Amino acid sequence: MKVRKTKKWLAENDHLIHATMQKVASHVQREEGEWVLNTITLEGQDIPFKYKRRRRYKSLNGARVDIVYYPDKEVIARMTFEYMKVVKIALS
């Protein structure tokens, strides 16, 4: 990740969180229209991290990643689920 760009994002947006060298416990990719929805979980955290890509990407299972994200909520069948919306993800 470019340090200058990341620092600028964090300075402009108080709700963004930057985590480095996080180990991916699981990575799932599924088609959602023209997009591929990616869901990862990180070691030591129970909340899923979600992001979209235009095409499939190599599996991140066991990889170390740098990640910029913010908390978000999703309502499914009148139940609210918390997840983390990923803004930027890169291999460490």
JODA-V743512 format. One record per run of one state. SS is the DSSP state (H for helix, E for strand, C for the rest). FROM is the first residue (numbers start at 0). TO is the last residue. Records with the same first field share a line. If there is no record, write none. Layout:
SS=FROM-TO, FROM-TO
This chain:
C=0-1, 12-15, 32-33, 42-47, 53-62, 76-77, 91-91
H=2-11
E=16-31, 34-41, 48-52, 63-75, 78-90
